[in-house]
Amino acid sequence: MDRGGCLVESIGEPASWGTAGVARRVRAGRRSLPRRLLPHTGQLGAFARRLNARAERLGAWQPPRGAGVAASALIILGSIALGVVYGNHADDVTGALSVARDTAADAVGFAITGVALSGNKHLSREEIFALAGVSPRTSTLFFDVTDARAKLKTNPWIADATVQKLYPDRLQIAIRERTAFALWQKDGRIGIVADDGTVLEPFISRGIAGLPLFVGEGAAPRAKDFLALLDRYPDIRDNVAASVLVAERRWNLRLRNGIDVRLPEFDVEKALDRLVALDRDKKLLSLDIVAVDLRLADRVTVRLSDDAAAARAELLKAKKPKPKGSSA
């Protein structure tokens, strides 16, 4: 009211025509706004026109046909997938799907009917097929050659492998096997190793029991270089029963006649040269001894056997001079 007691009101648009009123009309589901708003100019008129256009688009939208069925199918599939994961059935489902797709591929001519295999000497054909995942149900269409190669290389006998698909129905597998190089004894167990130190088998197969024997922690990867050194001394090499790595630093040789030859950590060649010379000149390795110590550069220490030590003691006792005044 003004000072004269009159009620003062705006002569503009009613409150229901304002922004709040327009919003209420849109929320109430009206598809169009009052016509008297349309010719309005200015900020309020532009806002009203935008709301009017948006309301008309929302009112005209209809869901696509079959949307409800698709949503229901997605919910069911999601529930099945969740049950498979939490029930630990993923491998079973994957296997079943693989069989189904291979069966379908076989039906149209992609069944594997032949495999060209080369390079295998130690491993059998069946072992290689099992490693690569080749079975009577396998099809070339879905056979993964990269995965098959990786599986083949998990076998320690296989150094490398190549797998190729020859469409429509053949495979070609070529492998390169490692060669049994030596026997390695560790913690009382003997296995077969390749020249790169790879353990091929944890037991001895027939036909390779005569390989050089290496003993001790770390001996397998160093066997190739040490055996190459021994090859320079064939008389010594042929009499070695085992090469023993001591504390992963130096080697001892156990000869076939039971003598232990203790080599130094460094200058092993010089020590072996000295051993060869002593055996040539003094028949050292044919004597009744149990050990030859070559670890010191300026001397050679020999340990006699118990019998030899006792005989030597008796000999020294007999040669000992008698004290003066004693009677015979």
MOKAVEN-V175408 format. One record per run of one state. SS is the DSSP state (hx for helix, st for strand, lp for the rest). FROM is the first residue (numbers start at 1). TO is the last residue. If there is no record, write none. Layout:
ss=(SS SS)
from=(FROM FROM)
to=(TO TO)
This chain:
ss=(lp hx lp hx lp hx lp hx lp hx lp hx lp st lp st lp hx lp st lp hx lp st lp st lp st lp st lp st lp st lp hx lp hx lp st lp st lp st lp hx lp hx lp st lp st lp hx lp)
from=(1 15 18 19 28 35 39 43 61 67 87 90 108 111 112 114 119 125 133 139 140 145 153 158 167 170 178 182 187 189 194 199 202 213 216 219 231 234 238 240 247 250 256 260 263 268 283 284 287 289 294 301 305 306 320)
to=(14 17 18 27 34 38 42 60 66 86 89 107 110 111 113 118 124 132 138 139 144 152 157 166 169 177 181 186 188 193 198 201 212 215 218 230 233 237 239 246 249 255 259 262 267 282 283 286 288 293 300 304 305 319 328)
